[in-house]
Amino acid sequence: MDSYIDLLKFVLPEILVTHFDLVDNTVKDKVLHLYFEEKKGVPKEFSSQMIISHGFHKEITVQDFPLRGKTVYLHVKRRRWLDKATKEVVQRDWNLVAQGTRMTIEFAAFLKVLGQY
């Protein structure tokens, strides 16, 4: 495995590094924007079906842990798949965002612990 991917797993939510490709990044003022697209490979849960990639859902943006004094926003585009037999659009069930927030689950848990002190 590439060493930079191992490093990214320490900095970013592992689910992003494993299942998404980092396609772009920008830094403006003190804000870092990272853009991810779900990998094109057919998900294991659909391996028994005849599915094809069918574009992307609308991009979501979530706030993650600050890095080196910069606010971090993760822009995530999830794939849609078309079942050729049923013509039904299918997708993976990702739980990237903590309930009721626009932050990653890890970041929300971190802030919750800080609030207890």
GIMOLIN-V357965 format. One record per run of one state. SS is the DSSP state (hx for helix, st for strand, lp for the rest). FROM is the first residue (numbers start at 1). TO is the last residue. Records with the same first field share a line. If there is no record, write none. Layout:
SS=FROM-TO, FROM-TO
This chain:
lp=1-2, 12-13, 29-30, 39-43, 47-50, 57-59, 68-69, 78-78, 84-88, 91-96, 98-102, 116-117
hx=3-11, 14-19, 44-46, 105-115
st=20-28, 31-38, 51-56, 60-67, 70-77, 79-83, 89-90, 97-97, 103-104
